[in-house]
Amino acid sequence: MSAVTGSPAAAPSVDYATLAPDSPLPPDVLAAVVFGGADSHLADPRCIRVRLPTIGGYGVAELWRASGPVRTGRDGPLRFAADAEHLAGVIELDEPRHGGLAAAAEQAYSAIRRFQTASQYPHLLRIWNYFDRINHGRADEERYKQFCVGRAAGLGPDCAERYPAATAIGRRDGTPTLQIYWLASRTPGAPLENPRQVSAYHYPRQYGPAAPSFSRAMLVSQRLLMISGTASIVGHASRHPGSLASQIDETLANLESVLERATSVQPAIPARWGERSLLKVYLRDGASAARAEAQLAERLPRGVRYMILEADICRSELLVEIDCVHGLSSG
Ligand code: 3EB
C-alpha cells in the first residue's frame, strides 16, 4: 500500500462547535453535521441534521471546513458542497418509497457511486449511515444485515478492499429515513485495517448474507486520519457482552491499534490522542453516559474532545461504538 495521500494543505479541517442559532454558517463550511434537537441552520444546504440525542461531552455540531471557496449543488436526491479538493455529500431516502431498507440502501449507494465516479472527486473517503431500528428483525432479516446487502449491491465490485471508512448507527426516532453523508476527494486516501480485527469485508457468513463494505480507517491526508465506528470486537467476535466498562476498554484498545497502524504508515499523524482528536461515542443506554464519560476521562489524555450520542449499535450485544477524527489538518 502506498503512503502517499493528498497534500496536507488540501485536507478539510474538522472541529466540534456550538452553533449560534441566529448567525448563518460561515462561508468556508463544507458541512455542518448538527446532532440532537436543535432546529437551527436547516435551511442551509450544507447543514446535515442527525436526530440522535446528545447526552454529554462537547458541542452539538461537527463542522467540516473547506480549504477554499465552496460551491453547493444537487443531483437528484443527492446534495453536496465542494471546494477544489473535497466534496461533502448527503442523501436521505424514505425507505417505504424505495422498496424497504435494502432496496433504499442499494439505490442510495448506486447513486453515490455514479455521482462520485462522474465527478472530479471520485474517491470516497469516509461515510456515515444512520437509520431507524437497526437491530429489528431476526437472523438475516435484521435491518443492519439488510442494509449491508443493499450497500454491497449498490457499491458494486469496483471498490472492493478500497472501501471508505464508515459508521453505521441506529436511530430510535421512528422515522424510516435512511440518511447517508460522506466525504469524497479528488485524490485517493489510504485505507487502513486493524491488526486486532478481521477486516469487516471478510467477516464470515454468520454476520449476514453480505459482509459490511467498509475499511477500519482512512488516511485522508498526511495529517488527517478518520477512524470508522469501532466497537468491542476482536477478530470478528463481539467481546464482553453485558459489560459496558470492558467494552469501552476493548474499543479503546482497537482505536489505539488503528492509530498505531496509521502512524507506522504516515509518521506525520500525531502518535497520541490529544487536542487533535475528536471522538463520537455512541451509547446504547443513555443512562450510562456519566459512567462512560468518567471512564473515558480517566483513560484518555486531557484535551481529547468527545460527543456522546444515544444510539443503537449494529450488533445487539454491543453497548458502545466510537468513531474518531484525528490530526486535524489546519489546526
Ligand atoms: C464492526 O466493527 C462494528 O457497517 O458501516 C462499525 C463501523 C460497524 C461501520 C458499517 C459497522 C459499520 O463491525 C460495526
Residues whose N, C-alpha, C, O or C-beta is under 5 A from the ligand:
A	BS01	3EB	A166 T167 A168 P212 F214 S228 G229 T230 A231 I233 C314
